Amino acid sequence: MFHTPLFPQSASPSTIAAYFLYGLEAGLFPEDCAREWAFRMIESIDTPPVTIIEVASARQRETIFSTLGTLASDGDKPLAGRWLLDFVHSELKAGRLPARSALRKAMQIASSTSLPDTVYYDFDSLEDQLWLAENGTCGSVDKTVQYALEALASHGRNPASAT
């Protein structure tokens, strides 16, 4: 089963494309997730945009990235980034993503989706704290993971909530 969140009705296809583009770049899910979303869009729209058809029919990784990039250019990148941080939160909380990986992905998402610099540096600081805790210098890994979950919850936004 692929990762296909429920997006608000008011979410633009461009913002959803940004979600998949930057999520793919961060390695959060496979390309088939974007294809599945595109197929769902094609089924639900009388005349879908050509770019959505291109996402659905893309067979090469470069084509999916290029087409999603074109479609995402008008999207709300910060909102897509906050949706992705919510996904990272759920993956870390469920134990499906190690803390270091979650923090690095959060930094990448914050940077690539034009979130405020403070968001990036919150995760960067936590990644440093995790390193110190893992090496026995100071702090505890469990406490740092708790702080990471709090930061992800604070900066993230569930796609099912209103935009």
GUSEBA-635257 format. One record per atom (N, C-alpha, C): residue number from 1; residue in one letter; atom name; x, y, z. Coordinates in pm, whole numbers. Example, Ala and Ser with C-alpha at 12.3 -4.5 7.8 and 13.67 -1.06 7.14 Angstrom:
BEGIN
+-----+---+----+--------+--------+--------+
:   k : r :  a :      X :      Y :      Z :
+-----+---+----+--------+--------+--------+
:   1 : A :  N :   1319 :   -569 :    780 :
:   1 : A : CA :   1230 :   -450 :    780 :
:   1 : A :  C :   1320 :   -330 :    780 :
:   2 : S :  N :   1285 :   -225 :    708 :
:   2 : S : CA :   1367 :   -106 :    714 :
:   2 : S :  C :   1290 :      3 :    787 :
+-----+---+----+--------+--------+--------+
end
This chain:
BEGIN
+-----+---+----+--------+--------+--------+
:   k : r :  a :      X :      Y :      Z :
+-----+---+----+--------+--------+--------+
:   1 : M :  N :     84 :   -119 :      0 :
:   1 : M : CA :      0 :      0 :      0 :
:   1 : M :  C :     88 :    124 :      0 :
:   2 : F :  N :     48 :    223 :    -75 :
:   2 : F : CA :    127 :    344 :    -89 :
:   2 : F :  C :     74 :    452 :      3 :
:   3 : H :  N :    160 :    550 :     25 :
:   3 : H : CA :    125 :    665 :    109 :
:   3 : H :  C :     38 :    760 :     28 :
:   4 : T :  N :    -88 :    767 :     61 :
:   4 : T : CA :   -179 :    859 :     -8 :
:   4 : T :  C :   -267 :    926 :     97 :
:   5 : P :  N :   -221 :   1038 :    151 :
:   5 : P : CA :   -300 :   1106 :    252 :
:   5 : P :  C :   -427 :   1166 :    193 :
:   6 : L :  N :   -519 :   1196 :    281 :
:   6 : L : CA :   -640 :   1266 :    239 :
:   6 : L :  C :   -610 :   1415 :    243 :
:   7 : F :  N :   -615 :   1476 :    128 :
:   7 : F : CA :   -589 :   1619 :    119 :
:   7 : F :  C :   -722 :   1694 :    127 :
:   8 : P :  N :   -720 :   1816 :    179 :
:   8 : P : CA :   -843 :   1895 :    184 :
:   8 : P :  C :   -895 :   1922 :     43 :
:   9 : Q :  N :  -1025 :   1934 :     30 :
:   9 : Q : CA :  -1086 :   1964 :   -100 :
:   9 : Q :  C :  -1031 :   2094 :   -157 :
:  10 : S :  N :   -995 :   2187 :    -70 :
:  10 : S : CA :   -947 :   2316 :   -116 :
:  10 : S :  C :   -800 :   2314 :   -159 :
:  11 : A :  N :   -731 :   2203 :   -138 :
:  11 : A : CA :   -589 :   2196 :   -174 :
:  11 : A :  C :   -573 :   2195 :   -325 :
:  12 : S :  N :   -483 :   2276 :   -372 :
:  12 : S : CA :   -461 :   2283 :   -517 :
:  12 : S :  C :   -376 :   2165 :   -563 :
:  13 : P :  N :   -397 :   2120 :   -686 :
:  13 : P : CA :   -311 :   2015 :   -740 :
:  13 : P :  C :   -163 :   2055 :   -738 :
:  14 : S :  N :   -135 :   2183 :   -753 :
:  14 : S : CA :      4 :   2230 :   -749 :
:  14 : S :  C :     67 :   2209 :   -611 :
:  15 : T :  N :     -8 :   2235 :   -506 :
:  15 : T : CA :     44 :   2216 :   -371 :
:  15 : T :  C :     62 :   2068 :   -341 :
:  16 : I :  N :    -32 :   1986 :   -387 :
:  16 : I : CA :    -19 :   1841 :   -367 :
:  16 : I :  C :     99 :   1789 :   -447 :
:  17 : A :  N :    120 :   1840 :   -566 :
:  17 : A : CA :    237 :   1801 :   -646 :
:  17 : A :  C :    365 :   1838 :   -572 :
:  18 : A :  N :    368 :   1955 :   -507 :
:  18 : A : CA :    484 :   1995 :   -428 :
:  18 : A :  C :    507 :   1897 :   -313 :
:  19 : Y :  N :    400 :   1853 :   -251 :
:  19 : Y : CA :    408 :   1753 :   -144 :
:  19 : Y :  C :    479 :   1628 :   -194 :
:  20 : F :  N :    435 :   1577 :   -307 :
:  20 : F : CA :    497 :   1456 :   -360 :
:  20 : F :  C :    639 :   1481 :   -409 :
:  21 : L :  N :    663 :   1593 :   -475 :
:  21 : L : CA :    796 :   1623 :   -525 :
:  21 : L :  C :    898 :   1628 :   -411 :
:  22 : Y :  N :    870 :   1707 :   -309 :
:  22 : Y : CA :    966 :   1722 :   -200 :
:  22 : Y :  C :    969 :   1600 :   -109 :
:  23 : G :  N :    860 :   1528 :   -100 :
:  23 : G : CA :    860 :   1402 :    -27 :
:  23 : G :  C :    944 :   1296 :    -96 :
:  24 : L :  N :    935 :   1291 :   -229 :
:  24 : L : CA :   1019 :   1199 :   -306 :
:  24 : L :  C :   1166 :   1238 :   -293 :
:  25 : E :  N :   1194 :   1367 :   -304 :
:  25 : E : CA :   1333 :   1413 :   -291 :
:  25 : E :  C :   1392 :   1376 :   -155 :
:  26 : A :  N :   1310 :   1380 :    -52 :
:  26 : A : CA :   1356 :   1346 :     83 :
:  26 : A :  C :   1360 :   1195 :    107 :
:  27 : G :  N :   1312 :   1118 :     12 :
:  27 : G : CA :   1312 :    973 :     26 :
:  27 : G :  C :   1206 :    920 :    119 :
:  28 : L :  N :   1096 :    994 :    132 :
:  28 : L : CA :    990 :    952 :    224 :
:  28 : L :  C :    898 :    845 :    167 :
:  29 : F :  N :    882 :    843 :     37 :
:  29 : F : CA :    796 :    742 :    -24 :
:  29 : F :  C :    836 :    720 :   -170 :
:  30 : P :  N :    790 :    610 :   -230 :
:  30 : P : CA :    829 :    579 :   -369 :
:  30 : P :  C :    750 :    660 :   -470 :
:  31 : E :  N :    801 :    662 :   -593 :
:  31 : E : CA :    736 :    737 :   -700 :
:  31 : E :  C :    594 :    692 :   -727 :
:  32 : D :  N :    565 :    566 :   -699 :
:  32 : D : CA :    430 :    516 :   -724 :
:  32 : D :  C :    324 :    591 :   -645 :
:  33 : C :  N :    363 :    653 :   -535 :
:  33 : C : CA :    267 :    734 :   -459 :
:  33 : C :  C :    217 :    852 :   -543 :
:  34 : A :  N :    309 :    918 :   -611 :
:  34 : A : CA :    272 :   1031 :   -697 :
:  34 : A :  C :    187 :    982 :   -814 :
:  35 : R :  N :    224 :    868 :   -869 :
:  35 : R : CA :    145 :    813 :   -980 :
:  35 : R :  C :      3 :    780 :   -934 :
:  36 : E :  N :     -8 :    718 :   -818 :
:  36 : E : CA :   -141 :    683 :   -766 :
:  36 : E :  C :   -227 :    807 :   -747 :
:  37 : W :  N :   -167 :    914 :   -690 :
:  37 : W : CA :   -241 :   1039 :   -674 :
:  37 : W :  C :   -284 :   1093 :   -810 :
:  38 : A :  N :   -195 :   1089 :   -908 :
:  38 : A : CA :   -227 :   1141 :  -1042 :
:  38 : A :  C :   -342 :   1062 :  -1103 :
:  39 : F :  N :   -340 :    929 :  -1089 :
:  39 : F : CA :   -450 :    849 :  -1142 :
:  39 : F :  C :   -582 :    883 :  -1074 :
:  40 : R :  N :   -577 :    906 :   -943 :
:  40 : R : CA :   -699 :    946 :   -871 :
:  40 : R :  C :   -751 :   1081 :   -921 :
:  41 : M :  N :   -659 :   1173 :   -948 :
:  41 : M : CA :   -699 :   1303 :  -1002 :
:  41 : M :  C :   -763 :   1287 :  -1140 :
:  42 : I :  N :   -704 :   1205 :  -1223 :
:  42 : I : CA :   -757 :   1182 :  -1358 :
:  42 : I :  C :   -899 :   1126 :  -1351 :
:  43 : E :  N :   -922 :   1035 :  -1257 :
:  43 : E : CA :  -1055 :    976 :  -1241 :
:  43 : E :  C :  -1157 :   1076 :  -1190 :
:  44 : S :  N :  -1112 :   1175 :  -1114 :
:  44 : S : CA :  -1208 :   1266 :  -1050 :
:  44 : S :  C :  -1233 :   1396 :  -1126 :
:  45 : I :  N :  -1156 :   1422 :  -1232 :
:  45 : I : CA :  -1170 :   1548 :  -1307 :
:  45 : I :  C :  -1212 :   1515 :  -1450 :
:  46 : D :  N :  -1307 :   1593 :  -1501 :
:  46 : D : CA :  -1351 :   1571 :  -1639 :
:  46 : D :  C :  -1239 :   1590 :  -1739 :
:  47 : T :  N :  -1166 :   1699 :  -1725 :
:  47 : T : CA :  -1055 :   1727 :  -1817 :
:  47 : T :  C :   -930 :   1757 :  -1733 :
:  48 : P :  N :   -855 :   1652 :  -1696 :
:  48 : P : CA :   -737 :   1676 :  -1612 :
:  48 : P :  C :   -627 :   1747 :  -1689 :
:  49 : P :  N :   -547 :   1827 :  -1619 :
:  49 : P : CA :   -434 :   1894 :  -1684 :
:  49 : P :  C :   -336 :   1791 :  -1742 :
:  50 : V :  N :   -273 :   1828 :  -1849 :
:  50 : V : CA :   -177 :   1741 :  -1916 :
:  50 : V :  C :    -66 :   1699 :  -1820 :
:  51 : T :  N :    -22 :   1790 :  -1733 :
:  51 : T : CA :     88 :   1757 :  -1642 :
:  51 : T :  C :     49 :   1644 :  -1546 :
:  52 : I :  N :    -75 :   1638 :  -1505 :
:  52 : I : CA :   -119 :   1529 :  -1417 :
:  52 : I :  C :   -120 :   1398 :  -1494 :
:  53 : I :  N :   -161 :   1401 :  -1618 :
:  53 : I : CA :   -157 :   1281 :  -1703 :
:  53 : I :  C :    -11 :   1237 :  -1721 :
:  54 : E :  N :     78 :   1333 :  -1737 :
:  54 : E : CA :    220 :   1301 :  -1752 :
:  54 : E :  C :    277 :   1237 :  -1625 :
:  55 : V :  N :    235 :   1283 :  -1508 :
:  55 : V : CA :    280 :   1221 :  -1383 :
:  55 : V :  C :    232 :   1076 :  -1378 :
:  56 : A :  N :    105 :   1055 :  -1411 :
:  56 : A : CA :     49 :    920 :  -1407 :
:  56 : A :  C :    118 :    824 :  -1503 :
:  57 : S :  N :    159 :    875 :  -1616 :
:  57 : S : CA :    217 :    787 :  -1719 :
:  57 : S :  C :    369 :    782 :  -1717 :
:  58 : A :  N :    432 :    860 :  -1634 :
:  58 : A : CA :    579 :    865 :  -1629 :
:  58 : A :  C :    635 :    730 :  -1584 :
:  59 : R :  N :    737 :    686 :  -1652 :
:  59 : R : CA :    801 :    559 :  -1619 :
:  59 : R :  C :    942 :    578 :  -1566 :
:  60 : Q :  N :    999 :    694 :  -1590 :
:  60 : Q : CA :   1134 :    721 :  -1542 :
:  60 : Q :  C :   1130 :    820 :  -1426 :
:  61 : R :  N :   1219 :    799 :  -1333 :
:  61 : R : CA :   1228 :    884 :  -1215 :
:  61 : R :  C :   1244 :   1031 :  -1253 :
:  62 : E :  N :   1332 :   1058 :  -1349 :
:  62 : E : CA :   1357 :   1196 :  -1391 :
:  62 : E :  C :   1231 :   1262 :  -1446 :
:  63 : T :  N :   1151 :   1185 :  -1518 :
:  63 : T : CA :   1027 :   1239 :  -1575 :
:  63 : T :  C :    928 :   1274 :  -1465 :
:  64 : I :  N :    916 :   1190 :  -1366 :
:  64 : I : CA :    825 :   1219 :  -1255 :
:  64 : I :  C :    870 :   1347 :  -1183 :
:  65 : F :  N :    999 :   1357 :  -1154 :
:  65 : F : CA :   1050 :   1476 :  -1084 :
:  65 : F :  C :   1029 :   1601 :  -1168 :
:  66 : S :  N :   1060 :   1592 :  -1295 :
:  66 : S : CA :   1046 :   1708 :  -1384 :
:  66 : S :  C :    900 :   1752 :  -1395 :
:  67 : T :  N :    812 :   1656 :  -1413 :
:  67 : T : CA :    669 :   1687 :  -1430 :
:  67 : T :  C :    610 :   1739 :  -1299 :
:  68 : L :  N :    644 :   1676 :  -1187 :
:  68 : L : CA :    597 :   1727 :  -1058 :
:  68 : L :  C :    651 :   1868 :  -1033 :
:  69 : G :  N :    775 :   1892 :  -1072 :
:  69 : G : CA :    835 :   2024 :  -1054 :
:  69 : G :  C :    760 :   2131 :  -1132 :
:  70 : T :  N :    723 :   2097 :  -1255 :
:  70 : T : CA :    646 :   2191 :  -1338 :
:  70 : T :  C :    511 :   2218 :  -1274 :
:  71 : L :  N :    444 :   2112 :  -1231 :
:  71 : L : CA :    311 :   2125 :  -1171 :
:  71 : L :  C :    318 :   2198 :  -1037 :
:  72 : A :  N :    424 :   2174 :   -961 :
:  72 : A : CA :    437 :   2232 :   -826 :
:  72 : A :  C :    480 :   2378 :   -827 :
:  73 : S :  N :    520 :   2429 :   -942 :
:  73 : S : CA :    574 :   2565 :   -945 :
:  73 : S :  C :    477 :   2671 :   -893 :
:  74 : D :  N :    348 :   2648 :   -907 :
:  74 : D : CA :    248 :   2743 :   -857 :
:  74 : D :  C :    191 :   2703 :   -722 :
:  75 : G :  N :    245 :   2596 :   -663 :
:  75 : G : CA :    190 :   2546 :   -537 :
:  75 : G :  C :    239 :   2620 :   -415 :
:  76 : D :  N :    175 :   2594 :   -306 :
:  76 : D : CA :    211 :   2652 :   -177 :
:  76 : D :  C :    317 :   2560 :   -114 :
:  77 : K :  N :    442 :   2588 :   -143 :
:  77 : K : CA :    552 :   2502 :    -97 :
:  77 : K :  C :    560 :   2494 :     55 :
:  78 : P :  N :    547 :   2606 :    127 :
:  78 : P : CA :    552 :   2594 :    273 :
:  78 : P :  C :    440 :   2505 :    330 :
:  79 : L :  N :    321 :   2512 :    273 :
:  79 : L : CA :    214 :   2425 :    321 :
:  79 : L :  C :    248 :   2279 :    293 :
:  80 : A :  N :    297 :   2251 :    173 :
:  80 : A : CA :    339 :   2114 :    141 :
:  80 : A :  C :    447 :   2068 :    237 :
:  81 : G :  N :    539 :   2158 :    272 :
:  81 : G : CA :    644 :   2125 :    367 :
:  81 : G :  C :    588 :   2090 :    504 :
:  82 : R :  N :    489 :   2166 :    548 :
:  82 : R : CA :    428 :   2138 :    679 :
:  82 : R :  C :    354 :   2004 :    677 :
:  83 : W :  N :    291 :   1972 :    564 :
:  83 : W : CA :    228 :   1840 :    551 :
:  83 : W :  C :    333 :   1729 :    559 :
:  84 : L :  N :    446 :   1751 :    495 :
:  84 : L : CA :    553 :   1651 :    498 :
:  84 : L :  C :    611 :   1636 :    638 :
:  85 : L :  N :    627 :   1745 :    710 :
:  85 : L : CA :    675 :   1735 :    848 :
:  85 : L :  C :    577 :   1656 :    935 :
:  86 : D :  N :    449 :   1670 :    908 :
:  86 : D : CA :    350 :   1590 :    980 :
:  86 : D :  C :    368 :   1441 :    949 :
:  87 : F :  N :    400 :   1409 :    824 :
:  87 : F : CA :    424 :   1271 :    786 :
:  87 : F :  C :    550 :   1217 :    855 :
:  88 : V :  N :    656 :   1298 :    858 :
:  88 : V : CA :    779 :   1257 :    926 :
:  88 : V :  C :    749 :   1233 :   1074 :
:  89 : H :  N :    669 :   1319 :   1134 :
:  89 : H : CA :    627 :   1301 :   1274 :
:  89 : H :  C :    560 :   1166 :   1295 :
:  90 : S :  N :    465 :   1133 :   1209 :
:  90 : S : CA :    394 :   1006 :   1226 :
:  90 : S :  C :    487 :    886 :   1206 :
:  91 : E :  N :    582 :    898 :   1114 :
:  91 : E : CA :    676 :    788 :   1089 :
:  91 : E :  C :    773 :    770 :   1206 :
:  92 : L :  N :    822 :    880 :   1263 :
:  92 : L : CA :    911 :    873 :   1379 :
:  92 : L :  C :    837 :    818 :   1500 :
:  93 : K :  N :    718 :    869 :   1521 :
:  93 : K : CA :    637 :    826 :   1637 :
:  93 : K :  C :    605 :    677 :   1630 :
:  94 : A :  N :    581 :    626 :   1510 :
:  94 : A : CA :    548 :    484 :   1492 :
:  94 : A :  C :    672 :    395 :   1489 :
:  95 : G :  N :    791 :    455 :   1492 :
:  95 : G : CA :    913 :    377 :   1490 :
:  95 : G :  C :    953 :    328 :   1351 :
:  96 : R :  N :    892 :    382 :   1249 :
:  96 : R : CA :    925 :    341 :   1111 :
:  96 : R :  C :   1039 :    423 :   1052 :
:  97 : L :  N :   1081 :    525 :   1124 :
:  97 : L : CA :   1189 :    612 :   1077 :
:  97 : L :  C :   1280 :    640 :   1196 :
:  98 : P :  N :   1411 :    611 :   1183 :
:  98 : P : CA :   1503 :    642 :   1292 :
:  98 : P :  C :   1513 :    793 :   1315 :
:  99 : A :  N :   1545 :    830 :   1437 :
:  99 : A : CA :   1547 :    971 :   1475 :
:  99 : A :  C :   1643 :   1053 :   1388 :
: 100 : R :  N :   1765 :   1004 :   1366 :
: 100 : R : CA :   1861 :   1081 :   1287 :
: 100 : R :  C :   1808 :   1102 :   1146 :
: 101 : S :  N :   1753 :    999 :   1086 :
: 101 : S : CA :   1697 :   1010 :    952 :
: 101 : S :  C :   1580 :   1108 :    950 :
: 102 : A :  N :   1494 :   1099 :   1050 :
: 102 : A : CA :   1379 :   1190 :   1058 :
: 102 : A :  C :   1425 :   1335 :   1067 :
: 103 : L :  N :   1526 :   1362 :   1147 :
: 103 : L : CA :   1574 :   1499 :   1162 :
: 103 : L :  C :   1641 :   1549 :   1035 :
: 104 : R :  N :   1716 :   1465 :    969 :
: 104 : R : CA :   1780 :   1507 :    843 :
: 104 : R :  C :   1676 :   1531 :    734 :
: 105 : K :  N :   1575 :   1446 :    728 :
: 105 : K : CA :   1468 :   1467 :    631 :
: 105 : K :  C :   1391 :   1595 :    662 :
: 106 : A :  N :   1370 :   1621 :    790 :
: 106 : A : CA :   1300 :   1744 :    831 :
: 106 : A :  C :   1381 :   1867 :    789 :
: 107 : M :  N :   1513 :   1862 :    805 :
: 107 : M : CA :   1597 :   1975 :    762 :
: 107 : M :  C :   1587 :   1993 :    611 :
: 108 : Q :  N :   1593 :   1884 :    537 :
: 108 : Q : CA :   1584 :   1893 :    392 :
: 108 : Q :  C :   1450 :   1950 :    349 :
: 109 : I :  N :   1343 :   1904 :    411 :
: 109 : I : CA :   1209 :   1952 :    378 :
: 109 : I :  C :   1197 :   2101 :    410 :
: 110 : A :  N :   1244 :   2140 :    528 :
: 110 : A : CA :   1236 :   2282 :    567 :
: 110 : A :  C :   1310 :   2369 :    466 :
: 111 : S :  N :   1425 :   2324 :    421 :
: 111 : S : CA :   1505 :   2401 :    326 :
: 111 : S :  C :   1441 :   2405 :    187 :
: 112 : S :  N :   1397 :   2291 :    138 :
: 112 : S : CA :   1347 :   2284 :      0 :
: 112 : S :  C :   1207 :   2341 :    -17 :
: 113 : T :  N :   1132 :   2353 :     90 :
: 113 : T : CA :    994 :   2404 :     78 :
: 113 : T :  C :    980 :   2548 :    128 :
: 114 : S :  N :   1090 :   2615 :    144 :
: 114 : S : CA :   1091 :   2757 :    181 :
: 114 : S :  C :   1023 :   2785 :    315 :
: 115 : L :  N :   1037 :   2693 :    409 :
: 115 : L : CA :    989 :   2721 :    544 :
: 115 : L :  C :   1085 :   2820 :    608 :
: 116 : P :  N :   1043 :   2892 :    712 :
: 116 : P : CA :   1133 :   2988 :    776 :
: 116 : P :  C :   1263 :   2921 :    822 :
: 117 : D :  N :   1371 :   2996 :    818 :
: 117 : D : CA :   1501 :   2943 :    859 :
: 117 : D :  C :   1498 :   2885 :   1000 :
: 118 : T :  N :   1417 :   2944 :   1086 :
: 118 : T : CA :   1411 :   2895 :   1224 :
: 118 : T :  C :   1364 :   2750 :   1230 :
: 119 : V :  N :   1280 :   2708 :   1137 :
: 119 : V : CA :   1234 :   2568 :   1134 :
: 119 : V :  C :   1353 :   2478 :   1103 :
: 120 : Y :  N :   1429 :   2514 :   1001 :
: 120 : Y : CA :   1547 :   2435 :    965 :
: 120 : Y :  C :   1641 :   2424 :   1086 :
: 121 : Y :  N :   1670 :   2537 :   1150 :
: 121 : Y : CA :   1766 :   2537 :   1260 :
: 121 : Y :  C :   1714 :   2467 :   1384 :
: 122 : D :  N :   1583 :   2462 :   1404 :
: 122 : D : CA :   1528 :   2381 :   1513 :
: 122 : D :  C :   1568 :   2235 :   1495 :
: 123 : F :  N :   1552 :   2184 :   1372 :
: 123 : F : CA :   1586 :   2045 :   1346 :
: 123 : F :  C :   1737 :   2022 :   1344 :
: 124 : D :  N :   1813 :   2119 :   1296 :
: 124 : D : CA :   1958 :   2109 :   1295 :
: 124 : D :  C :   2011 :   2099 :   1439 :
: 125 : S :  N :   1957 :   2182 :   1525 :
: 125 : S : CA :   1997 :   2181 :   1665 :
: 125 : S :  C :   1963 :   2047 :   1730 :
: 126 : L :  N :   1847 :   1995 :   1699 :
: 126 : L : CA :   1807 :   1865 :   1755 :
: 126 : L :  C :   1895 :   1752 :   1702 :
: 127 : E :  N :   1937 :   1763 :   1578 :
: 127 : E : CA :   2026 :   1661 :   1521 :
: 127 : E :  C :   2160 :   1665 :   1593 :
: 128 : D :  N :   2209 :   1785 :   1624 :
: 128 : D : CA :   2332 :   1799 :   1703 :
: 128 : D :  C :   2315 :   1740 :   1843 :
: 129 : Q :  N :   2201 :   1770 :   1906 :
: 129 : Q : CA :   2174 :   1715 :   2039 :
: 129 : Q :  C :   2169 :   1563 :   2037 :
: 130 : L :  N :   2111 :   1508 :   1930 :
: 130 : L : CA :   2104 :   1362 :   1918 :
: 130 : L :  C :   2244 :   1303 :   1909 :
: 131 : W :  N :   2329 :   1366 :   1831 :
: 131 : W : CA :   2467 :   1318 :   1817 :
: 131 : W :  C :   2538 :   1320 :   1953 :
: 132 : L :  N :   2522 :   1430 :   2026 :
: 132 : L : CA :   2584 :   1440 :   2158 :
: 132 : L :  C :   2530 :   1333 :   2254 :
: 133 : A :  N :   2400 :   1310 :   2250 :
: 133 : A : CA :   2340 :   1209 :   2336 :
: 133 : A :  C :   2387 :   1068 :   2299 :
: 134 : E :  N :   2393 :   1040 :   2170 :
: 134 : E : CA :   2438 :    908 :   2125 :
: 134 : E :  C :   2583 :    880 :   2163 :
: 135 : N :  N :   2664 :    986 :   2172 :
: 135 : N : CA :   2804 :    970 :   2208 :
: 135 : N :  C :   2830 :    985 :   2357 :
: 136 : G :  N :   2724 :    996 :   2435 :
: 136 : G : CA :   2737 :   1002 :   2580 :
: 136 : G :  C :   2793 :   1133 :   2632 :
: 137 : T :  N :   2793 :   1236 :   2548 :
: 137 : T : CA :   2849 :   1365 :   2591 :
: 137 : T :  C :   2752 :   1438 :   2683 :
: 138 : C :  N :   2627 :   1447 :   2641 :
: 138 : C : CA :   2526 :   1508 :   2727 :
: 138 : C :  C :   2387 :   1474 :   2674 :
: 139 : G :  N :   2291 :   1477 :   2764 :
: 139 : G : CA :   2153 :   1450 :   2726 :
: 139 : G :  C :   2127 :   1302 :   2704 :
: 140 : S :  N :   2003 :   1272 :   2672 :
: 140 : S : CA :   1965 :   1132 :   2645 :
: 140 : S :  C :   1898 :   1124 :   2508 :
: 141 : V :  N :   1917 :   1009 :   2446 :
: 141 : V : CA :   1857 :    987 :   2315 :
: 141 : V :  C :   1705 :    994 :   2326 :
: 142 : D :  N :   1648 :    930 :   2427 :
: 142 : D : CA :   1501 :    929 :   2441 :
: 142 : D :  C :   1445 :   1070 :   2455 :
: 143 : K :  N :   1511 :   1152 :   2534 :
: 143 : K : CA :   1464 :   1289 :   2553 :
: 143 : K :  C :   1475 :   1369 :   2423 :
: 144 : T :  N :   1584 :   1346 :   2349 :
: 144 : T : CA :   1601 :   1417 :   2222 :
: 144 : T :  C :   1495 :   1373 :   2121 :
: 145 : V :  N :   1463 :   1245 :   2119 :
: 145 : V : CA :   1357 :   1197 :   2030 :
: 145 : V :  C :   1224 :   1261 :   2070 :
: 146 : Q :  N :   1200 :   1274 :   2200 :
: 146 : Q : CA :   1078 :   1340 :   2247 :
: 146 : Q :  C :   1074 :   1485 :   2198 :
: 147 : Y :  N :   1187 :   1555 :   2207 :
: 147 : Y : CA :   1194 :   1694 :   2158 :
: 147 : Y :  C :   1172 :   1700 :   2007 :
: 148 : A :  N :   1227 :   1602 :   1936 :
: 148 : A : CA :   1209 :   1597 :   1791 :
: 148 : A :  C :   1061 :   1579 :   1756 :
: 149 : L :  N :    994 :   1491 :   1828 :
: 149 : L : CA :    850 :   1471 :   1804 :
: 149 : L :  C :    772 :   1599 :   1832 :
: 150 : E :  N :    810 :   1669 :   1938 :
: 150 : E : CA :    743 :   1795 :   1971 :
: 150 : E :  C :    766 :   1899 :   1861 :
: 151 : A :  N :    888 :   1908 :   1812 :
: 151 : A : CA :    919 :   2006 :   1706 :
: 151 : A :  C :    846 :   1971 :   1577 :
: 152 : L :  N :    843 :   1843 :   1543 :
: 152 : L : CA :    771 :   1801 :   1422 :
: 152 : L :  C :    622 :   1830 :   1435 :
: 153 : A :  N :    566 :   1805 :   1553 :
: 153 : A : CA :    423 :   1834 :   1575 :
: 153 : A :  C :    397 :   1984 :   1568 :
: 154 : S :  N :    491 :   2062 :   1620 :
: 154 : S : CA :    474 :   2207 :   1620 :
: 154 : S :  C :    482 :   2266 :   1480 :
: 155 : H :  N :    575 :   2216 :   1400 :
: 155 : H : CA :    597 :   2273 :   1266 :
: 155 : H :  C :    515 :   2204 :   1158 :
: 156 : G :  N :    464 :   2086 :   1186 :
: 156 : G : CA :    388 :   2011 :   1086 :
: 156 : G :  C :    241 :   2047 :   1087 :
: 157 : R :  N :    174 :   2004 :    983 :
: 157 : R : CA :     29 :   2023 :    974 :
: 157 : R :  C :    -30 :   1903 :    902 :
: 158 : N :  N :   -132 :   1844 :    960 :
: 158 : N : CA :   -196 :   1729 :    899 :
: 158 : N :  C :   -270 :   1772 :    773 :
: 159 : P :  N :   -245 :   1702 :    660 :
: 159 : P : CA :   -313 :   1741 :    535 :
: 159 : P :  C :   -466 :   1734 :    543 :
: 160 : A :  N :   -517 :   1647 :    629 :
: 160 : A : CA :   -662 :   1634 :    641 :
: 160 : A :  C :   -725 :   1754 :    711 :
: 161 : S :  N :   -642 :   1836 :    776 :
: 161 : S : CA :   -696 :   1956 :    840 :
: 161 : S :  C :   -712 :   2065 :    734 :
: 162 : A :  N :   -780 :   2168 :    770 :
: 162 : A : CA :   -803 :   2277 :    673 :
: 162 : A :  C :   -672 :   2342 :    635 :
: 163 : T :  N :   -662 :   2384 :    509 :
: 163 : T : CA :   -542 :   2454 :    463 :
: 163 : T :  C :   -546 :   2590 :    522 :
+-----+---+----+--------+--------+--------+
end
